[in-house]
Amino acid sequence: METTQRFSRKRQAIYDALMRSHAHPSAEELYHELKPDYPDLSLGTVYRNLKSMVAGGDAVCVANVEGRDRFDGHVEPHAHLVCRACGAVMDLPMTDALRDECARIADDGGVVIDPRSLRLFGLCFDCKDRGGPDQIRQ
């Protein structure tokens, strides 16, 4: 963790669990994962620490899926696909073509695009194979 916060075993455990995950967990998922090892851990502690990590640049909130924010500890530039059928959130590489397109859109619109929180919506591999566009929830 890069931020200069007071060291806490729970904070470190939350960060480590976030870094191990490629599923972009919610605070609730991290809480349930860590609770057996930290019986006095509260959901509020997980939320506060995630909020602090996001504010400090150690994590990003990549999407809100079914009312739950989903987090990523990998903050290097990359995009995310949010599956409209199953709610999965997956990493997509920041290719040169995608980086160039983001730059073009930003220039044309006079805005700045943060590549750490670039989200695309569609279907994951599994849902695409199960039925294609008919699987997309509105």
Number of C-alpha atoms within 10 A of each C-alpha: 15 8 11 7 11 6 9 9 9 17 20 13 16 22 21 13 17 23 15 12 14 15 14 26 22 22 24 16 15 21 21 13 13 18 13 10 11 13 8 10 15 13 16 12 16 23 17 13 18 25 18 16 23 17 12 15 14 18 23 21 19 23 23 14 16 7 8 13 15 20 27 29 25 18 14 10 15 19 22 23 20 22 23 19 20 15 18 19 27 18 16 14 11 17 12 9 9 14 17 12 12 17 15 12 14 14 12 9 9 9 10 11 14 12 17 19 17 17 18 15 14 19 25 19 10 13 19 16 11 11 11 15 14 10 17 16 12 5
